[in-house]
């Protein structure tokens, strides 16, 4: 874990050094480059973790909710049938 953090730290430090070498010392340029670097690292992480986008997540959660409702209905039907059999 420590080695991985060192790699990431070195990557970020190298990026900062390149920025300074290129003369991007204004705060706006520095800030925008910093955000670009962090976004690219975040995107790499998301890709490695195989996470879904927000839209995909919403679609999947709706599917799961529909399936849970169907399961609930089936369980209720099953319980009714079992009660009817026991009464007679």
C-alpha positions as CSV (number, residue, x, y, z in Angstrom):
1,X,0.0,0.0,0.0
2,X,2.9,2.4,0.9
3,X,4.5,1.7,-2.5
4,X,1.3,2.5,-4.3
5,X,0.9,5.8,-2.4
6,X,4.6,6.6,-3.3
7,X,3.8,6.0,-7.0
8,X,0.8,8.3,-6.9
9,X,2.7,11.0,-5.0
10,X,5.6,10.8,-7.4
11,X,3.2,11.1,-10.3
12,X,1.5,14.2,-8.9
13,X,4.9,15.8,-8.0
14,X,6.1,15.1,-11.5
15,X,3.0,16.8,-13.0
16,X,3.6,19.8,-10.8
17,X,7.2,20.0,-11.8
18,X,6.2,20.0,-15.5
19,X,3.7,22.7,-14.9
20,X,6.3,24.9,-13.2
21,X,8.8,24.2,-16.0
22,X,6.3,25.2,-18.6
23,X,5.7,28.5,-16.8
24,X,2.1,27.9,-15.8
25,X,2.5,29.8,-12.5
26,X,-0.8,31.8,-12.5
27,X,-3.2,30.5,-9.9
28,X,-6.0,29.9,-12.5
29,X,-3.8,27.8,-14.7
30,X,-2.3,25.9,-11.8
31,X,-5.8,25.3,-10.3
32,X,-7.2,24.1,-13.7
33,X,-4.3,21.8,-14.2
34,X,-4.6,20.4,-10.7
35,X,-8.3,19.7,-11.3
36,X,-7.5,18.0,-14.6
37,X,-4.8,15.8,-13.0
38,X,-7.2,14.8,-10.1
39,X,-10.1,14.1,-12.5
40,X,-7.9,11.8,-14.6
41,X,-6.7,9.9,-11.5
42,X,-10.4,9.6,-10.4
43,X,-11.4,8.3,-13.8
44,X,-8.6,5.8,-13.7
45,X,-9.7,4.6,-10.3
46,X,-13.3,4.3,-11.3
47,X,-12.3,2.3,-14.4
48,X,-10.1,0.0,-12.3
49,X,-12.9,-0.6,-9.8
50,X,-15.4,-1.2,-12.7
51,X,-17.9,1.2,-11.1
52,X,-21.1,2.3,-12.9
53,X,-22.1,5.8,-13.9
54,X,-24.9,7.5,-12.1
55,X,-27.3,6.8,-15.0
56,X,-26.5,3.1,-15.1
57,X,-26.8,3.0,-11.3
58,X,-30.3,4.5,-11.4
59,X,-31.4,2.0,-14.1
60,X,-30.0,-0.9,-12.1
61,X,-31.6,0.3,-8.9
62,X,-35.0,0.6,-10.6
63,X,-34.6,-3.0,-11.9
64,X,-33.8,-4.2,-8.4
65,X,-36.7,-2.4,-6.9
66,X,-39.1,-3.9,-9.5
67,X,-37.7,-7.4,-8.8
68,X,-38.1,-6.9,-5.1
69,X,-41.8,-5.9,-5.6
70,X,-42.4,-9.0,-7.7
71,X,-40.8,-11.2,-5.1
72,X,-42.9,-9.6,-2.4
73,X,-46.1,-10.2,-4.4
74,X,-45.1,-13.8,-5.0
75,X,-44.4,-14.4,-1.3
76,X,-47.8,-12.9,-0.4
77,X,-49.5,-15.3,-2.9
78,X,-47.6,-18.2,-1.5
79,X,-48.5,-17.3,2.0
80,X,-52.2,-17.0,1.1
81,X,-52.2,-20.4,-0.6
82,X,-50.5,-22.0,2.4
83,X,-53.1,-20.4,4.8
84,X,-56.0,-21.6,2.6
85,X,-54.7,-25.2,2.6
86,X,-54.3,-25.2,6.4
87,X,-57.9,-23.9,7.0
88,X,-59.6,-26.6,5.1
